[in-house]
Amino acid sequence: MTRLIFLGPPGAGKGTQAKILADNLAIPHISTGDILRSAMAAQTTLGQKAQSYYDKGDLVPDDLLHDLIGERLSQSDAQKGWILDGFPRKLSQASFLEELLQELSQQCDCALNLEVPDEVLIIRLLGRGRQDDNKDTIRRRLEVYRQETEPLIVFYGERSLLKTVNGDQSPEEVTESVKQAVDSCKPSCS
Ligand code: ADP
């Protein structure tokens, strides 16, 4: 049973690594970015509400994400473990998750923080060319990361759940470092 949170700035490689690990462990990879992008493409109510925040590189309001995560972690495939990628992204979301997991009698094993220097992130994001990967939005997303998401490193550090991984290596080397970090996490008993 593995339950993991991926932390790290935009462009750190969370999505790539979370997907590989989820496939290896046969557990769901829950990416709020992916969920929001499909909701926006399908123009669902969630997608329409999220669009303007997403386009600016701002965080989408908590209530939209909280409902979604609450439902997703209650689904049957999530009972055998999960990897969260892109959630939580701010302290209010981390507190929400902590309470939710208590209600669901689940425990997070580990928060993996993928570290990558800013100059490398910017090159990666500009090269990726997703719709929200233009210069202004990238600047805003990095700013939001520093202000809102980086404090989660302390939050999970205080709970002894934090593992830091060097994300400035080849994808294969990062995968190897992620595996080692996960192996060193204490598995939960449940
Ligand atoms: P990246 O990994 O490059 O940061 P994501 O695909 O995870 O990109 O997220 C892209 C955008 O989706 C964010 O800039 C934000 O607008 C929205 N988003 C994703 N997750 C969250 C979240 N937990 N809370 C609020 N907004 C979110």
Boltz pocket constraint, residues with backbone or C-beta under 6 A from the ligand:
constraints:
  - pocket:
      binder: B
      contacts: [[A, 8], [A, 9], [A, 10], [A, 11], [A, 14], [A, 15], [A, 32], [A, 33], [A, 34], [A, 36], [A, 50], [A, 53], [A, 54], [A, 55], [A, 57], [A, 58], [A, 59], [A, 60], [A, 61], [A, 65], [A, 85], [A, 86], [A, 87], [A, 88], [A, 89], [A, 93], [A, 141]]
      max_distance: 6.0
